[in-house]
Amino acid sequence: MKQNKEQQFSWYGSLYKTREEKRVTLSWLDAFIKGNSLQFITKEIRRLSAEGRHQEAKRTKLQLPAIAVSALFPNERLTEQASEHTGYVLVDVDGMKTPVAEYMERSKGFPWLALAYVSARGAGVHLIFRVETDTVHHAETCLALYDIVETTLGEAVDRGCTDITRTSLICHDAGCYYNPEATIFKIDAVDTPSALSPEGKSYSTRQEGNSGQCREKTETKTNTEPLTETERLDLYLDQADRGNCWVKGQRHAQLVSLAFCLNRAGFGQQAVENECVRRYAEPDFDAKEICKTIASAYGKAQAEHGANRRENKVTGGKKLATLATFATKDTEKYPPVEEEEDIVVNQNVTPTLPYVDKDLFNAAPALLRDMIRPGLEGRQRDMATVSALTMLSTVMPHVRGSYHDGTIAPTLYLYIVARAGSGKGVINGMYQLLRPWHYYVRSKSASYVKKNREEIEAYEDAVARSKKNGKPVMITRPEEILQMELKIAGTITQAKLVQQLKANEHYPALMQESEIGVLIEAINNDHGKYTYLLNQIAHQEMIDRSSISGGTVSCDRPLMGLLTSGTFGQFARFIPSADDGLFSRFLAYTFNEAPKWKLLTSEDDSLNADRYYAEVGAAILEAGIFLDNNPTFVHYTEKQRNRMNHRFSRMSEQAQLFGDEDRLSVVHRLGRSHFCICMILAALRKVERQSTLDDQIVSDVDFDIAMMFVLMFQQHILTLSTMLKHDSDFTPLSDPNIYERFFNDLPSSFKTSQAKAIGVSLGIPERTIDRHLKRWIVEGLIIRLSVGKYQKKIDKYEG
């Protein structure tokens, strides 16, 4: 990788912009940050934060410009579109206990630090380091650097910065630090163990300046004397003590930060307590306080224990060396490479989630299939498919059906949840498909609005003349007609949402936001907070809104679909709990897979490449007009109803036996979603046949396609629900079918101890195992032969 002190960086006018506007250098940034351009907005952000108006401060902060620190993005800021590595990485430290000025001064001791400035809120710093790495080893280099910064300066850093698309917000800081002679941070490659001398291993880091000279620090340990836990802890704390000053007023804060770091590094709590008492105990900072502080940190961050253990897996060739600072792993606890496959199988990690069945989807109506742009494969194709289905659910004027004795329209809610840079942006360009239809309805409505305004003006003129002549007004005022608008912004207010859906009449609207963050921001603002409206709209229940200034506005039958996407962390903030009724009203598509490079194709050679969606959009317009002129009523056949009753009775029973309330609600609402998808497919078949009949029966193939979608959505929804089981924090995904697996793994006759051994191996707590055994006895799945002995009445449960 070319090392360039005048390296350029992609510049963005605000955080929401994903295409670079220009390129800048660090020297230019230094002058810009010290200048007056951002002085006012930075002061405003800090004033709002000081007054406790954090939401306003956040909204203002998002107006700041930003740079992509670690890679250039000639096109969109997506992982798969990252160009060359810049040779710099970002270290973001926020919410510090150490005074910011002191932290900044101490950070200048790093020879690799190129730029440092105080963050927008004034409670953190942005550090930009010069490194030697590439896009492949970017995350590894970041983690190595983070460990050094954490242990040296005693404050936790934001580890989300390992994402190569991460940006750094630019704000005013008159004290910005710029070091044009920053040296290069490296993790040097050394020979494999077989190439080392018999005396032992060598771990080193090198700091190289522009002159090419380097300083190398090496620590050696013989192979016959491996590092013990105590020795590794000593190395870690020795390095930490070089940057920490244990003085009154700062000892507690430094110990808290250090304890969190040691926990993530994987050191045992007891060993840490003993060593910290030995090193830091004083009469006014005794062993009791030290142990209590460490125990508190370990308890709060139990889920992060060992998260920063770094293991270099070597199968031959070169390996990356590790600083003594990072010598925190006990190699005996890690299996050899050949044993790892078995370990992964036993860890019960996230199950492989199903894809859209391509063979069955090929039998879907042509218009739905045409909405999927050629060249899309795998997860990207699936995301486009489910997005197209959701979009089409809003191009169904006068399409209705009866479900559980209520008339419904086929509108759908869908979110796509995946890692950053996983290709979720595919849904952005797809809005072009609906633009002609939305324009048609808007233009049609505009003519009625114009005529209505003329009638109102004529009425007002007549009233004025009547008052002038002293005669009574003989005509009534025409009711005002509002402009229809089918594209609903996520930042809309409660009152405007109700008013707009009322104005749209029988035309379903679409709220489409490619970032869940927009919805999160809106529902947390005083003028937004329309979560309860989304719940009612999903079931097309009457909504209303009253205010002193605007009076009461109501909509008897609101029709709107919703399509959005985001990361796992954003999803957990949008739907904080599985008990939230909004959770079960959404369909979901998710996957937790590392982003892959999307291959370039000859499609990019055509000047008309971006015309594809526009051409399909014209066909969607024709379909919408046809359905608007020919009302449609869709229903199942008797045979299909029997299939639905049988299938969903089993799914409901399975959810009741092996799940909980939120899982049961998901199953019941998926039945309604199945009918909605059937309505969409049946309406598209009607358009294909140009049938003018109102009554439309769901075909068997469309019934099967809808069932394929629903069963796929079920697994994706339930997997996401495992993030929300306990609290609103982002918890790792797990297997939603774990209790079925537990039951099926039990032998025909078993003891309580056997059941607990099997359950614990699957990661199920013992109390949960006891609770499920009692439930299964009541439900008749097992019988108790005697104390602690059971027998299964069915060998295997199949949903």
N, C-alpha and C positions, 0 to 999 in steps of 0.2 A: 504494500500500500504506500502510495506516495505521501510523504510527510511535507506539509506546506503550511508555513506560519500564516500566510495570507489565504488560507482555505476559505472558500465561499460556503454560505449556508442558505437554504431555502427560506424565504421570508413570506409570512402570511399576515394580511391586514387584520385578521381576528382569528380566534380559536376555531370558529365554525367553518372557516374557509379551508378547503382541502387542496386547492391548486395554488402553487407558488406564484407570487406576484413579481418577485425580483430576487436577486441574490446579493448578500451582504457579507462583509468580512468582520472579524473580531475588532479590528482597529476602528472600523466605521461604527460598530455597535457601541464601543466604549465611548466615542464622542456623542453618539445619539442618546445613550442612557444618561450621560452627565449633562446633556443639553436641557432645554426648557420645553421641548415638544410634549413630553408626557408628564410634566410636573403637576399640572392642575388635576388631571384624572387620577394620578397616584395619591395626591393629597386627599381627594374626595373619597377614594376607596378606604384609606386609613381612617378618615373621619367617620364614615359609616360603620366601619368595624369597631371603632372605639365606642360608638353609641349603641352597639349591640344590634345594629340593623344589618345582619349578616347576609340575608337574601338579597337586599339591595346592593350590598358590597359585591356579592358574587356576580350579579347581573352586570354591574359596572366593570368588574374585572374582566369579564368575557369580551369586552370591547377592546382590550389591549391587543397590540400586535404580538406575533410570536415567531420563533424560528425553530426549524427542525435541526436538532443539534448533531445527531449521529449519522445522518444520511441525506443525500440529495434526492429530491422527488420532482423530476421534470414534469410529471403529469399529476396524478392524484396522490395524496399522502396515505398510501396503503402499503402494507408490508411487502406485498408481491410486486409493487412498482418502485421499490427502493433501488436507487442507482448505487454509485460507489459510496463507500464509507468515508466520512469526513476526517476521521482520525481524532474525533473529540467525543466525549460522553458527558452527560448531564448528571450531576448529583444534586438532588432537591431535598432540602432539609426544612421542615416546617414545624410549628408548634414547639419551639425549643424552650427549654428551661434556662439555658445559658443566655446571657444578654447577647443580642445580635451583634453589637459592635465588637464584643470580646471574641465571639465565635469567628467573625470575619478576620480579625487580626491574627488569631491562631491558625486559621486555614491558610494564610499566606505562607506558612512554613513548608507547604507542599511544593516541591520544585516542579511538579507537573501541572499545577493550577495555572490556567491561561486567563480566565475571566471569572470575576465573582461580584455579585451585586445583591442587595437586599430585595426580597420579594415584594409584591404589590401591597400586601396587607401589613408589611413591616415586621412580621413575626417569624420570618424564615429567610433563607438565602438560596440563591442559585449558584452552583459552582460548576464551571465548565473545565474539564481536564483534557489535556492532550495525551493520547494513547496510541499504541500500535496494535491494531486489530483489524478485523474485517467483519462483514455482516454475519458470517457463520459463527465466529467466536465472540461476537459483540456482547451477548448476555454474560458469558463467562468472565470476560474482562471487567464488565460492570460490577459483577458480584465480588470479584477480587478487590476492586477499588473501594466498593462500599464497605467491605469488612475493615479495610485500613482506616477509612474516614471515621467509621463508627467507633472503633476501638481507640483511635488517637484523640478524637475530639469529644467523645462521650455522648453523642446525640444520634438517635436513630434516623436513617435516611429513607426516603421513599423508594422502595424496591420496584415499584411499577415503572421506573425509568429504564428498566432493561428492555422495554418495548422500543424497537428502533424507530417507530413513528412518533415517539413522545416529543412534545414541543416544550420550549421554555418561554413563558410569557415575558415580554419586555416591558419594564416600567422605569420610572425616573429614580436615579440614585446618584447624587453628587459625589458620593464616596466610592463609586465603582472602581474595582481593582482590575488592572489589565497588565499581564506579563507577556510581552511579545517574545521573550526568551525562554518560555516554558520548555522544560525537558520532556522526554517521551516516557510515559509509563508503559512498561512491558512485563509480560509474563513469559520469560524465556523458555524455549524448548531445550531440553537436555536429553542425553542419551537414555535409552531404556536401561532397566536394572542389569540386564545381561552385559551391557557395555561398560558398566561402571567398574571401578577398581574393587578388589575384594574388601577393602576397608569399609566401604559403606556407600550411602546415597548422598547426593548433593542437591540442596534446594537453594534457589537464588532468584533475585530480582535485579534488573539492570536499569539504570537511569542514564539515558543517552542524550547528550546535547547536540547542537548543530555541528560541533567540531568533530563528532564521531567518537570522542573519548567516552568511556563509560566507567562507572564505579560499580563494583560487584561485591555483594556481601554474601558470604557462604557459611552455612552452618552444616556440620557433619555429624552423623550419628551412625555407629557401626550397626551392621545387620544383626549382629549377635545380641545387641542391646536395644530392643525396640522401645520407643517412647511409651512411658506409662501414662495413665490418666492424669496423675499429679504433675508429671513433667510437662505434658502438653498444656495443662492449665497454667503452670508457671510461665511458660513461654508466652501464652496469650496475655496474662496479666502484666508481665514485664513490658510487653509492647504497649499495652493500654496505659500503664503508669507513666510512660514517657510523655504522653500528651495530657495527662490529668493532673490537676493540682488539688490535693485533698485538704482544703482549708474550710474553716467554719463558714456556714451559710451556703456552701455548695456541695457538701459531702453527700447529703441525702439524695439530691437530684442526680449527682454523678453515679451513685450506687444503683439507683433505679435504672438508669440508662444502661449501665454496665451489666446489670442482672438480666435485662431483656436480651442484650447481645450474647451473653454467655448461654442463656436458654436456647436461643436460636442456633448457637454453635454446637449444641448437643451435650454440654457438660452436665453432670449430675448435680442435683440441688444440694445434696449433703456435702459433696466435695467443694462446691463453690462457697457454701456457708463457712466451712472450716478454713479454707484458704483466705477468704475475705476477712474473717475475724482475726486471723493471724497477722494479716497485713495492715488492716485499717482500724482495728479497735483502739479506742482511747477512752479516758474516763467519762467524757461527755458525749461519746459516740460508741456505746458499749456493744457487747456481743448480742444482747437481746434485740436491740434496735436493728442491727445489721441483719440478723437471721430473719426477723419479722419482715423487713423490706424485701429481702431476696425471696422469701416464701410467697409474698404477695405478688411479685413480678412473675414468678414461675407459675403460680396458680392462674393468673389472668391470661397468660400466654401459653397455656398448656398445649393448645393445638399447634403452636409454632415450634415446639421443641424439636431441635435437630434440623430445622428447615434450612439452615445455612451450612450444614455439613457438606463438604465438597469432596467428591470422590472422582479421581481420574481413572477411568476405565481404559486399560491398555491391552491391546491384543497384538502389538508389535509396532515397530517404527518408533516415532518420537512421542513424547508426552509433555504436557505442560507442567512446569515446576511450580511449587507452592511455597509462599513465604512462610517463615516460622510463625508469623502471626496467624496463619490459617491452618496450622497443624492441629486441627481439632477433631479429627476422626479417628476412631478406633478401628483399624482395618480388619481386626478379627471379627467384627460384627457384620461385615459385608461379605456376601457370598462371592465365590469366583464367578467369572463371566458365564461359564457353562451352566451354572446353577440358577441364573437369574430368571430364566423363562418359567421355571416352576414357582419361584417366589411370586412373580407377577400374577400367575394364575390363582394363587391362594390369597391374594390381597383383596379380592372382590372389588376391583376398580370399576369405574363407570362402564356399563355394558355398551356394546356396539349398538347404536340406535339405527332403526330401519330407514331405508331409502324409499322413495316413491317407486312403485313397481312399474318399470318401463314398458313391459309387455302389456300390462293391463291399461296403462295410461295411453298407449298407442291406439286403443279403441275409443278414447274419449272424443267428444265433438271436435271438429277440425279447428274451429275458432280458438278454443282453449289451447290446443296443441300449437297453433301458429303464433301464439303469444310468447312462446319460448324461443328465444333467439338462437339460431344455429351456432354451434361451436361451444355451447355451455355443457359442462360435464360434471358428474359427481354431485357434491353438495351444492355447488353454484346452480346447477340445473334444477335441483330440488327446491332451492330457495326461490328461483324464478317461477317454478310451477305453483307452489303454494301461494306466492304473491299474486300470480295471475288469477288464481281461483278467488282470492279475496277481492281483487279489483273487479272481477266480473260480477261478484255478488251485489255490486252497487250499480250495475247497468241492467237492472231488472225492473223497469217501471211496469206497474200493473201485474206483476207476477206474485202470486200468493198461493198459500196452501193452508190446510187445517191440521194442527198438531195438538193433541190433548185438548180438543174442543176449543182451540183458539186460533184465529187467523193470523198467520205470520208471513213476513217477507224473508227472502233468503240472505240477508246481510250477515257478514261474518267479521269477527275480530281475530287478528293474528299478530303475534310478535315472533321475530326471529332473533335467537340469542346465541351468540358465538364469540370467540375470541376476537380481539381487535385485528384487523387486517385479514379476516377470513373470507372476504368477498361479499359481505353483506350489502355493499354498495351496488350490487347488481339491481336492486329494486329501485334505485334512484332514477335511472333512465327509463324504467318501465312506465313512469307516469305519462310519457308521451302517448301511450296506448289509449289513455282516457281523455287526453286533451281535446280531440275533436268532439267527443260526446259532451263534455262539459261546456265547450264553447257553443255548441248547438243549443243546449238548454238555456244557457245564459243569454244568448242572442234572442231566442224565442221569448224569454221572459222580459227582456229589455223593451220589446215592442209593446207588450201589455202594460209595463210600468209607465212608458211614455204616454200611452193613451190615457191611463188612469190619472196621470199628473195633469193632463189637459182638461180632463173632466173635473178634477178638484179645483183647478184654476177658474174654470167656467162657473163652478158653484160659488167660489169666493167672490167672483165679479158680480154674480146675481145677488148675493147677500149684501154687497156694498151698495148696489143700485137700490135694493129694497129699503135699506136703512136711509138712503138719501131721499127716497120718495115717500118714506113713512109707511111703507106697505109691508105686510108680513111675508116671510120667506115661505114659498109654496113647495119647494123641492128639498129633498134630503141630501145630506153630504155623502158622496160616494166613499165606500170603504177603501182605505189606502192599500194598494198592492205593493208588496216588497219585492225587490230584485232576488231572483233565485241564484244561488251560488253553490255548486256541488263540491267544490274543493274547500274543505274546512281546515284552517290552520290550527296547529296544536296550541298556539298562544291565545286562542279565543277566550272571551269571558263567558261566565255562566249565562248572563242575560242574552248576549249575542248568539250563543249556541242554541238556546231555546227559540229565539226569534228566527234564526236562519232555518232551522229544521222545520218550523211551522211554514215559512215562506216557500220551502222546497216542495211542499205538498206530497205527492206520491213518488217523487224522484229521490232515490236514496243518495245520500252524500257520502263522501270519502274523506276521512281524516288520515292523511299519510305523512308520517315524519320518519325520515331515515335515521334519526337519533332519538332514542327513548329519553335522552337527557332533556329534550325540548318539552316533553310531556311532564317529566319530573319537575322541571322548573315551573311550568304552568300550574300544576295542581298544588304546588306549595306556595303560590302567590295568593294574596287576598282576593284579587280580581278573578283568579282561576278557580281552583278547588272544585273542579267539576267531576270528581271521581264518582260521586253518587249519581250524577246524571249519566255517566257512561254505563253504570250498572243498569239503570232504567232503560236507556236507549238500546242496550244489547237485547232486551226482551220486548222492545217496542211498547213499553208502558208509557202512559201519559206523563209528561214532564211539565213543570211550570216554574216560574221565577217571579217573585214579587219584590218591588222596591218603591220607595216614596216617590222618586222622580219618574220612574218608568211605568208605574202601576203593575198590573199582573199580566204576564205573557204566558200562554200555555200552548202545548202542542199535543194533540190527542194521540198521534201515532208517529213518533219520531223514527226516521229511517236513516241509518248511517252505518257504514263499515269502517273498520279501523285497521291500519297496517303500519307497523313500526318495527324497528330493529335496534339492537344494542348489545353491549357486552354483559357478562354475568354480573359484574358489580352494579351496572346500571339497572339491570332487571331486578336485583334484590332491593334496590331503592325504590323502584316503580311499584313493585308488588311486595311490600314488606313482610307479608304473612300469608301462608296458605289458607288461613281462615278468612282472608279478605275475599268477599264475594266476586271481586273483579277477576281474581285468579282463574276460577273455573269457567268464566265467561269467554276466555280467550282460547283459541287454538294456538299451538306453539310448534315451532320447529327449532331444534337446537343440536349442536354438536360441539364437542370439546376436543378438537383436533388441531394440530399445529398447521398454520397457514402454509399452503403450497404454491409454488410458482405457477402462474397461469401461462401456458404456452402462447407465444405470438403466432398468428396465422395469417394467411393471405387475405383474410377478410379486411385487414387494415389497408390493403392496397387500393381499395375502391373509394372514390370520392363520395359515393352514395351509401357508404357503410352505415351512416347514422339515419338513413331513410327507412330502415326496416320497420322500426316501431311506428313511424308515421303511416306507412302503407297498411299495416295491420289495424292501426287506429281507425282508418277509414271504414274497414269492415266492421269494427265494433260499433261505430256510429250507425251504420245501416242496421245492425242487429237491434240497437237500442230504439231506433225509430220504429222498426217493425213491431217490437214488443209493446211500445207505447200505444200503437194504433190497434193492437190486437191483445186484449187482456187474456191472462193465462191463469188457470187453476190447476195445480199439480197434486196428485195423490198416489199412494201405494196401491198395489194389487193386494188381494186377500192373502195370497201366498207370501208376498213380501212382508206384510204385517206380521204374519206368523213367524217368519224368519227373524224379524226385528225383536219380537217378544221373546223368542227363545234365546237369541244371542245376548241381548241386553239383560235378561233375567240372570243368565249365568255370570255376566260381567259384574252385575250389581251384587250377586251373592259372593263372588270372589273378592270384591272390594270390601264387603262387610266382614268377611272372615279374615282377610289378610291385610286389610288397610285401615283407614280411619275415615273421619267425616269428610275431609277435603277430597279424598280419593273417591268416595261415594258420590259426591256432588259432581266431580269431573265426569264420571261415567254417565250419570243421568243427563247432564247437559250435552254430552257427546251424541246422545240419541237425537236430540234436536238438531245438532250440527249435521248429522247424517242426512236428515230430511232436507235441510237447507241446501246441502251439496247436490242432492237428488233434484231439487227444484231448479238449480242453476243448469245442470246437465240437461234436464227435460226441456227447459226453455230454449237452450241452444239447439237441441234437436228440432224443436218447432221452427226455429229460424231456418235451419238447413232445409226442412221440408216445405217452408213457406206456408205452413198450415195456419188457417184462420180460426180453427176450433178453440174454444175456451178451455175445454177439458183435455188435460194431458196426463197420461199414465206413465209412471216411471218404468223404463225398460229394465230388464234383468241385468244387462251389461252395465248400465248406469248405476244400478243398485250396488253391483259388485265393486265398481270404481269408487263409489262413495264410501263403501265399507272399508276398502283398502286405505283410503285417506284417513278415515276415522280411527282405525286400529293403529296406523302409524302415528297420528297425532296423540293418541292415548299414551304411547310409550314415551314420546317426547315431553308431554305435559307432566307425567308422573315423575320422570327423571328430574325435571326442573323443580318439582315440588319438594324433592329431597333437600334442596338448598334452603327451603323455608320452614322446615319442620320445627326448629327450636326457637329461632329468633330472626331478626331482620338482617343480621350480619351475613356476609357472603361466606357460606360454608361449602365445602367441596361436594360435588355431585356424587351420588351413590346409586346402587341398584334399587329401583322401586319395587321389584318383584322378589325381594330378599326373603320374605316370610313364606312365599310359595316354595322357594328353593329349600328353605329350612324344613318345611313339612315333608317335601318329597325326599329329602336326604335322610329322614328318620327311618330306622328299620321297622319291620312289621311289629315287633315287640321291643320295647326299650325301657330303660330306667331314666329317672330324672337326671342322674349324673351324665348319662350318654347324651340326652337332649341338650344339656347345658354345654357339653364339650363341643357338639356339632354347632350349636348356635353361636358360641363364643368364637369359634373358628371362622364364622361368617361375619363377625363383628357386631353381633346382637348382644346387648346387655342382659345379664342374668335375670333382672327383674322383668324385663320385657318378655323373656322366654317363659317365665312363670305365668305371666298374664295371658300369653297366647295359649298355653296348655289348658288353662282354665276355660278360656273361650271355646276352644275346640271340643272340650268335654261337653259343654252346654249345647254346642251346635251339632253334636253327634258325629264328629269326625274321628274322635278317639274315645276309648273307654278306659277307666282306671280299674286295673285288676286288683291292686292292693296299694299300700302306701309306697309311693315312689316307683310303681310299675304300671306301664300303660300298653295298650294295644291299639293299632290303627284299624279303623273299620274300612277305610279305602287305602290302597297301597300308594297311589299317586294322584294328586289333584291336578286336573287339567282344565284350564279356563276355556 
